[in-house]
Amino acid sequence: MSFTIAIIGRPNVGKSTLFNRLVGQKLALVDDEPGVTRDRREGEARLGDLEFTVIDTAGLDEGARGSLTARMQEQTETAIALADALMFVIDARAGLTPNDRAFADFARRADKPVILVANKAEGKHGQVGAMESYALGLGDPIEVSAEHGEGLSDLYGAVRALMPEPIDEEDQASDDDTEEDFSKRPIRVAIVGRPNAGKSTLINHLLGEERLLTSPEAGTTRDSISVDIKWKDRDFRVFDTAGLRRRARIEEKLEKLSVADALRAVRFAEVVVLVIDAQNKFEEQDLRIADLIEREGRALVIAVNKWDLMAAKPGLISALRTEADHWLPQVKGVPVIAVSGLMGEGIDRLMSAIEQAYAVWNKRVPTAALNRWFEQAVGANPPPAVAGRRLKLNYITQTKARPPSFVLFCSRADAVPQSYLRYLINSLREAFDLPGTPVRITLREKANPFAHKRKRPS
């Protein structure tokens, strides 16, 4: 099992910057405003030849019982309980504060090894603050600058001293040398939608615990947090994301960072679940998000959340699917699942739809069957003549999956109408059972074998 370190400390001491430095990517949002991090975030860290799991946490702070601040601290306490060791971070430029002293006692009571990290230690002011930290009684401070990457060699020594001895390579299972089984790798799923659509509540029900912070207030989630879920012996890595508003309504710098993080999660995902509110479904922003997912080439599943608030009427689910096909013709046949994240209704159907959408997204069509379909489709509806000249469509082949992508060889690629391409895509969906997933057809002109020959002089 991986060695785990939780990064803790009061707000705005640079915990997320240190987390990003250790994992080698800008995974956690960073801003001058205190309290940016709310949920705990895990990442695979590398420090020299050391590999371990690191957890970024919300800043330790006091809050009324049941408040968002108090629940943020509960998430931090959970991270501490899961960790093998702690990195207690202080701001060396600010020096010790009463909160640092109070939370140093909190760290000692955790009864875990503690590495004292004096961050922002560059310059004379930082060195003075680092010397003050001896008063916390947590041992020698490691002076670092997470922003500039300074002091990491000293941090390496402190982490190395706590980690168990590596296992002898000869004792490792021979399976480590085998090629990864693609079918067993976790399916990457991003949960997206407008603010307050119930994304975090839905994931919490999947996990069976209050892993992600939820609140009636829109915009509770800021970072894109990943959690691992197992459903019917299949592994999923699910990313909760910040709510996506219309661009005109995004004003604060922090919200812009949150939205950019959510868009990165969409690009990283294989299946994207668009959560929409059952009481305000298929609004303009929902359609914009669905179009973005299609343009990014990701498999799409629509979860109509808060279904428990809807009055039970026959035919409602069927009407939902008809509505989805009307508003989203570019992903015709997209799975639409009615769920209640709060009550846990429709969860099995949703997970099954995700797995099926992933299979369709990875589908390959046999070349022989593809060209039999192509001859029938073109025969039933030939391409229109353009400027009095007939368009010749030669043959089609699939170049890749994820999403299904095809190349159509023809005589004049620039003259094929978009309406005819839509006809071919819809016919492809129906013939080879490709509902909802993006389908790409690229036009390519077949080389003219006589183009290199010069005309004979008359």
Buried (B, 14 or more C-beta within 10 A) or exposed (E): EEBBBBBBBBBBBBBBBBBBBBBEEBBBBBBEEEBBBBBBBBBEBEBEEBEBBBBBBBBBBEEEEEEBBEBBBBBBBBBBEEBBBBBBBBBBBBBBEEBBEEBBEBBBEBEBBBBBBBBBBBEEBBBEBBBBBBEBEBBEBBBBBBBEEBBBEBBBEBBEEBBEEEEEEEEEEEEEEEEEEEEEEBBBBBBBBBBBBBBBBBBBBBEEEBBBBBBEEEBBBBBBBBBEBEBEEBEBBBBBBBBBBEEEEEEEEBBEBBBEBBBBBBEBBBBBBBBBBBEEBBBEBBBBBBEBBBEBBBBBBBBBBBBBEBEEEEEBBEEBBEBBBEBBEBBBBBBBBBBBBBBBBBBEBBBBBBBBBBEBBBBEBEEEEBBEBBEEBBEEEEBEEEEEEEBEBEBBBBEEBBBBBBBBBBBBBEBBEEEBBBBBBBBBBBBBEBBBBBBBBEBEEEEEEEEEEEEEEE
